[in-house]
Amino acid sequence: MSIKETNNSQGNILVVDDTPANLRVLTQMLTEHGYKVRPVPNGKIALGAIEALAPDLILLDINMPEMDGYTLCETLKSNPTTQHIPVIFISALDQIEDKVKAFRVGGVDYIAKPFQLEEVLARVKTHLTLSQLQSKLESKVNQRTEELHDLNQAYERFVPREFLSQLDKDCITDVELGHHIHQQMTVMLSDIKRFALLSKTMQPAENFDFINNYLAQLNPIIRQHQGYIDTYMGDGVMSLFPHSSDDALDAIIAIQYALADFNQQRATKNQPIIHTGSGIHTGDVMLGVIGETERLQGTIISDVVKYAGRLEELTRLYHADTLVSKAVIQHLSKPYSHRYVDSVRIQGSSKKMAVYEILEGDYNDDIQHKRDTLDQFNQAIQHYKDEDLTTAGTLFKQIAIHSPDDKVTQLYIKRCENYQLYDPPSE
């Protein structure tokens, strides 16, 4: 709190001059006009007075012993806590270079001695008013900056910061219709299996609480692995991993571990455990902003989303937790335990997509059984592809003894039996 505020004065002014007569005249004049005045005879004492209580304005002589006015002004302007104080030089030096130097070191005005009292009063009043207006403006700017920061943080709850970074934008206000990038990205679609049935056992509020608790397990893990959630779809999410396919697999493996703990908590409350299905595909995507000027939305446009969605749907058919495409397998930089599952045709496309199941995590007995029989399973698949259905069927049946709940193995057993009775399709 300044002296001006505590004493209802027009301002707190520090007068620095080594001439006693000047100090006396300036102090008397300013005091009579309602200013709180502190006179000091030299620069060193002035620094102590300013440190004790920063003035609203300084009237400063130039020629003083030990520390001249230029040096004092430079010292003040180099200090963030005092650089805002306006300094008016009052000096007998009247050469243009003296005045230029005064402004160069940070002075806001220059009054030549012998001075006129009316001129000093007018300039003091003007610069105090300007300083007050500047202080109010800075306060409003700081307040508005904080508001914009808070607003931007609020928007980031709806538009991920990572989305802005992908578009090379620092703030949501920088985003415009049509902004886009084209790059390779890994897309993961994941949702809760049989959620419709589970949802019917809960009230609306319970549904929202359940979904939010579930998502609270997913979101931090996805962020920790360089990904971000682009879209919420009820109990499902679409996550983007712009850096590598490894990030997506590391994330889903960590999520399965977290869900195992989540299910243990639910079991203690006699709540049904949940299973998720996730489909992951890698490819080129267009990420950008669509809509119209009054309503914008960030989105990605690519078949990658359709393929990842199809893989997520197939987790129900193959009773798998995580299915990925061959493109994901090809782009991995480190080994992950996986097995070939099938080749499927994507709706609306003549191409077939190779489907692989991820066997990492050891989060349930089924996964462990699949890993234990992986070599035998791969041999059976190769015989199947070579149309050696008898050998393939025998191997699949051997696997089924140890993994009776392996639905993929059961599927191939039925195929082998069927194709031995009827001609297999040309594909």
C-alpha positions in Angstrom: 0.0 0.0 0.0 1.5 3.4 -1.0 1.7 6.5 1.1 -0.7 8.1 -1.3 -3.3 5.6 -0.3 -2.7 5.8 3.5 -2.6 9.6 3.7 -5.1 10.5 1.0 -2.4 12.5 -0.8 -2.2 13.0 -4.6 1.0 11.0 -4.7 4.2 9.9 -3.0 7.1 11.8 -4.6 10.8 11.3 -3.9 13.0 14.5 -4.6 16.7 13.8 -5.0 19.0 16.9 -5.2 22.3 17.7 -3.5 21.3 21.4 -3.3 19.4 22.2 0.0 17.6 25.2 -1.5 16.2 23.1 -4.3 15.1 20.4 -1.9 13.4 23.0 0.3 11.6 24.8 -2.5 10.4 21.6 -4.3 9.3 20.0 -1.0 7.3 23.1 0.1 5.6 23.6 -3.2 4.6 19.9 -3.7 3.5 19.5 -0.1 1.2 22.6 -0.4 -0.4 21.0 -3.5 -1.3 17.8 -1.6 1.7 15.6 -2.4 3.6 13.5 0.1 7.2 14.4 -0.3 10.5 12.8 0.8 13.6 14.9 0.1 17.0 13.1 0.0 20.4 14.7 -0.8 22.1 12.1 -2.9 21.7 8.9 -5.0 22.8 6.4 -2.3 20.4 7.6 0.3 17.7 7.6 -2.5 18.2 3.9 -3.1 17.6 3.1 0.5 14.5 5.3 0.6 13.2 3.6 -2.5 13.8 0.1 -1.1 12.0 1.1 2.1 9.0 2.4 0.2 8.7 2.8 -3.5 7.5 6.3 -4.6 5.0 7.0 -7.2 7.4 9.5 -9.0 11.0 10.7 -8.7 12.3 14.2 -9.3 16.0 13.6 -9.9 19.0 15.9 -10.2 21.9 14.8 -12.5 25.1 16.3 -11.0 25.5 14.8 -7.6 28.5 13.4 -5.7 29.3 9.7 -5.6 26.3 8.6 -7.7 24.9 10.9 -10.4 21.3 10.9 -11.6 22.0 9.0 -14.8 23.5 6.1 -12.8 20.7 6.1 -10.3 18.1 6.0 -13.0 19.8 3.2 -14.8 20.0 1.2 -11.5 16.2 1.7 -11.0 15.3 0.7 -14.6 17.4 -2.5 -14.4 15.4 -3.7 -11.3 12.0 -5.2 -12.2 10.5 -4.0 -8.9 11.4 -0.3 -9.5 11.6 0.0 -13.3 8.0 1.2 -13.5 8.6 4.3 -11.4 8.5 7.4 -13.6 11.7 9.6 -13.3 11.7 13.3 -14.2 15.1 14.8 -14.5 15.6 18.4 -13.1 19.1 19.7 -14.1 21.0 22.8 -14.9 22.5 20.8 -17.8 20.8 22.2 -21.0 22.8 20.6 -23.8 20.8 18.4 -26.2 23.1 15.4 -25.5 22.4 15.8 -21.8 18.6 15.6 -22.4 19.0 12.7 -24.9 21.0 10.7 -22.4 18.4 11.3 -19.7 15.7 9.8 -21.9 18.0 7.0 -23.0 18.6 5.8 -19.4 14.9 5.7 -18.7 13.7 9.2 -17.8 10.2 10.2 -18.8 10.7 14.0 -18.8 13.3 16.7 -18.5 13.0 20.1 -16.7 15.8 22.6 -17.0 17.0 24.7 -14.0 16.2 27.3 -13.0 12.7 25.7 -13.0 9.3 27.3 -12.9 7.1 26.0 -10.2 4.0 25.9 -12.4 5.9 23.8 -15.0 7.1 21.3 -12.3 3.6 20.9 -11.0 2.1 20.5 -14.5 4.6 17.8 -15.5 4.4 16.0 -12.1 0.6 15.9 -12.4 0.7 14.7 -16.0 3.2 11.8 -15.4 1.4 10.7 -12.2 -1.8 10.5 -14.2 -0.1 8.6 -17.0 1.5 6.2 -14.5 -1.9 5.6 -12.8 -3.6 5.0 -16.1 -0.8 2.6 -17.1 -1.1 0.8 -13.8 -4.8 0.4 -14.3 -4.3 -0.8 -17.9 -1.7 -3.3 -16.8 -4.0 -4.6 -14.1 -6.8 -5.0 -16.7 -4.4 -6.7 -19.1 -3.2 -9.1 -16.4 -6.8 -9.8 -15.4 -7.8 -10.4 -19.0 -4.7 -12.6 -19.5 -5.7 -14.7 -16.5 -9.3 -15.0 -17.8 -8.0 -16.0 -21.3 -5.7 -18.6 -19.6 -8.6 -20.0 -17.6 -10.8 -20.0 -20.7 -8.2 -21.8 -22.7 -7.8 -24.4 -20.0 -11.6 -24.9 -20.0 -11.6 -25.3 -23.8 -8.8 -27.9 -23.5 -11.3 -30.1 -21.6 -13.2 -30.2 -24.9 -10.4 -29.8 -27.4 -7.2 -31.7 -26.4 -4.0 -29.7 -26.1 -2.4 -32.5 -28.2 -4.9 -31.8 -31.0 -3.8 -28.1 -31.0 -0.1 -29.2 -31.0 -0.7 -31.4 -34.0 -2.1 -28.4 -35.8 0.9 -26.3 -34.6 -1.4 -24.0 -32.6 -0.8 -22.6 -29.1 -4.3 -21.7 -28.3 -7.9 -22.7 -29.2 -8.4 -19.1 -30.5 -5.8 -19.7 -33.2 -7.7 -22.6 -34.7 -9.7 -21.8 -37.9 -12.0 -23.7 -40.2 -10.0 -25.7 -42.7 -6.8 -26.0 -40.6 -5.4 -29.5 -41.1 -2.4 -31.8 -41.3 -1.7 -35.1 -43.1 0.5 -37.7 -41.3 0.8 -41.3 -40.2 -1.0 -42.0 -36.9 -2.1 -45.0 -34.9 -5.8 -45.1 -34.0 -7.3 -47.1 -31.2 -11.0 -47.7 -30.7 -12.1 -49.3 -27.4 -15.3 -49.9 -25.6 -16.9 -52.1 -23.0 -18.3 -55.4 -24.1 -22.0 -56.0 -23.5 -22.3 -52.5 -22.0 -26.0 -52.3 -23.2 -26.9 -55.1 -20.9 -24.9 -53.8 -18.0 -26.4 -50.3 -18.5 -29.9 -51.6 -18.0 -29.1 -52.7 -14.5 -28.2 -49.1 -13.5 -30.1 -45.9 -13.0 -29.1 -42.9 -15.3 -27.0 -41.3 -12.6 -25.3 -44.7 -11.9 -24.5 -45.0 -15.6 -22.7 -41.7 -15.7 -20.8 -42.5 -12.5 -19.8 -45.9 -13.8 -18.6 -44.5 -17.2 -16.7 -41.6 -15.6 -15.0 -44.0 -13.1 -14.1 -46.3 -16.0 -12.7 -43.4 -18.1 -10.7 -42.2 -15.1 -8.8 -45.5 -15.4 -8.1 -45.0 -19.1 -7.3 -41.4 -19.7 -4.2 -40.9 -17.5 -2.7 -44.1 -19.0 -3.3 -43.0 -22.6 -1.7 -39.6 -21.8 1.3 -41.3 -20.2 1.9 -43.2 -23.4 2.0 -40.1 -25.7 -1.6 -40.5 -26.8 -4.8 -38.6 -26.3 -8.5 -39.2 -26.5 -10.1 -37.6 -29.6 -13.7 -38.7 -29.1 -15.9 -40.1 -26.4 -18.6 -42.4 -27.7 -20.6 -43.3 -24.6 -18.7 -46.2 -23.1 -16.3 -46.2 -26.0 -13.3 -43.9 -26.9 -11.2 -43.2 -29.9 -7.6 -42.5 -29.0 -4.9 -41.1 -31.3 -1.2 -42.0 -31.0 0.8 -39.6 -33.3 4.3 -40.9 -32.5 4.3 -44.7 -32.8 2.3 -47.9 -32.7 4.4 -49.0 -29.7 2.7 -46.2 -27.7 -0.7 -47.6 -28.5 0.2 -51.2 -27.5 2.0 -50.1 -24.3 -1.1 -48.1 -23.4 -3.6 -50.9 -24.0 -1.4 -53.3 -22.0 -1.3 -50.9 -19.1 -5.0 -50.3 -19.4 -5.7 -54.1 -19.1 -3.6 -54.2 -15.9 -5.5 -51.2 -14.5 -8.8 -52.8 -15.4 -7.8 -56.0 -13.6 -7.4 -53.9 -10.4 -10.7 -52.0 -11.2 -12.5 -55.3 -11.5 -11.1 -56.5 -8.2 -12.6 -53.4 -6.5 -15.9 -54.1 -8.3 -15.9 -57.7 -7.1 -15.6 -56.7 -3.5 -18.9 -54.8 -4.0 -20.5 -57.7 -5.7 -20.5 -55.7 -9.0 -20.1 -57.5 -12.3 -16.6 -57.4 -13.8 -16.2 -55.7 -17.2 -14.3 -56.7 -20.3 -13.2 -54.3 -23.0 -12.5 -54.8 -26.7 -10.0 -52.7 -28.5 -9.1 -52.4 -32.2 -5.8 -50.7 -33.3 -4.8 -49.7 -36.8 -2.0 -47.5 -38.3 -2.1 -45.5 -41.4 -2.3 -42.0 -43.0 -4.9 -39.7 -41.6 -6.1 -36.2 -42.2 -6.5 -34.4 -38.9 -8.2 -31.0 -38.9 -11.1 -28.7 -38.4 -14.5 -29.1 -40.1 -17.9 -27.4 -39.8 -18.8 -23.8 -40.5 -17.8 -20.4 -39.1 -20.2 -20.6 -36.2 -19.6 -24.3 -35.2 -16.2 -25.9 -35.5 -15.2 -29.4 -34.7 -11.8 -31.2 -34.7 -11.9 -34.6 -36.4 -9.8 -37.0 -38.4 -10.8 -38.2 -41.9 -9.3 -41.6 -42.8 -10.1 -45.2 -43.5 -7.8 -45.9 -40.5 -10.8 -45.1 -38.2 -13.0 -47.5 -40.1 -10.5 -50.3 -39.9 -9.8 -49.7 -36.2 -13.6 -49.8 -35.7 -13.9 -53.0 -37.5 -11.2 -54.6 -35.5 -12.9 -53.5 -32.3 -16.1 -55.1 -33.5 -14.3 -58.4 -34.2 -13.1 -58.7 -30.6 -16.6 -60.0 -29.9 -16.5 -62.6 -32.6 -13.0 -63.8 -31.7 -13.5 -63.3 -28.0 -10.3 -61.3 -27.9 -9.3 -58.2 -25.8 -7.1 -56.5 -28.3 -6.9 -57.0 -32.1 -4.6 -55.1 -34.4 -3.9 -54.9 -38.1 -0.8 -56.1 -39.9 0.1 -52.4 -40.4 0.5 -52.1 -36.7 2.6 -55.2 -36.4 4.9 -53.9 -39.2 5.4 -50.6 -37.6 6.4 -51.9 -34.1 9.9 -51.1 -33.0 10.0 -53.7 -30.3 8.6 -57.3 -30.0 5.2 -58.0 -28.6 3.7 -61.4 -28.2 0.9 -61.8 -30.8 -0.7 -64.3 -33.0 -2.4 -64.3 -36.4 -6.2 -64.6 -36.1 -7.7 -64.3 -39.5 -8.1 -62.3 -42.7 -11.3 -60.3 -43.0 -12.8 -58.2 -45.7 -13.7 -54.6 -44.7 -17.2 -53.5 -45.7 -17.1 -51.3 -48.8 -13.6 -52.5 -49.8 -12.3 -55.4 -52.0 -9.2 -55.7 -49.8 -8.8 -58.1 -46.9 -7.1 -57.2 -43.7 -4.9 -59.5 -41.7 -6.0 -59.5 -38.0 -3.7 -60.2 -35.1 -4.4 -60.7 -31.4 -2.1 -59.2 -28.8 -1.1 -61.6 -26.1 0.8 -59.3 -23.7 0.0 -58.6 -20.1 -0.8 -61.9 -18.4 -3.9 -60.3 -17.0 -6.0 -63.5 -17.3 -5.6 -67.2 -17.6 -6.9 -67.3 -21.2 -4.0 -65.1 -22.4 -1.5 -67.3 -20.6 -2.9 -70.4 -22.3 -2.7 -68.7 -25.7 0.9 -67.8 -25.1 1.8 -71.3 -23.9 0.4 -72.8 -27.1 1.6 -70.0 -29.5 4.2 -72.0 -31.4 1.7 -74.9 -31.9 -1.0 -72.5 -33.0 1.2 -70.8 -35.6 2.1 -74.2 -37.0 -1.6 -75.1 -37.3 -2.3 -71.8 -39.0 0.4 -72.4 -41.5 -1.0 -75.9 -42.3 -4.4 -74.3 -42.7 -3.1 -71.7 -45.1 -1.4 -74.6 -47.1 -4.8 -76.3 -47.2 -3.4 -79.2 -45.1 -6.7 -79.3 -43.2 -6.2 -82.7 -41.6 -2.9 -81.7 -39.9 -4.2 -78.3 -39.1 -7.4 -79.7 -37.5 -5.4 -82.2 -35.4 -3.1 -79.4 -34.1 -6.0 -77.1 -33.3 -7.7 -79.9 -31.4 -4.6 -80.5 -29.4 -4.5 -76.8 -28.5 -8.2 -76.9 -27.5 -7.4 -79.6 -24.8 -5.2 -77.0 -23.0 -7.3 -74.0 -24.0 -10.9 -75.0 -24.2 -12.1 -71.4 -24.0 -9.9 -70.3 -27.0 -12.7 -69.3 -29.4 -10.3 -68.7 -32.3 -9.1 -72.3 -32.0 -12.6 -73.6 -31.9 -13.5 -71.5 -35.0 -10.6 -73.1 -36.9 -11.6 -76.6 -35.8 -15.0 -76.0 -37.3 -13.6 -74.6 -40.5 -11.2 -77.5 -40.9 -14.1 -80.0 -40.4 -16.4 -78.1 -42.7 -13.8 -77.7 -45.5 -13.0 -81.4 -45.4 -16.7 -82.1 -46.2 -17.2 -79.3 -48.6 -14.8 -77.6 -51.0 -13.2 -74.5 -49.3 -13.7 -71.1 -51.0 -11.1 -70.1 -53.5 -9.7 -67.5 -51.1 
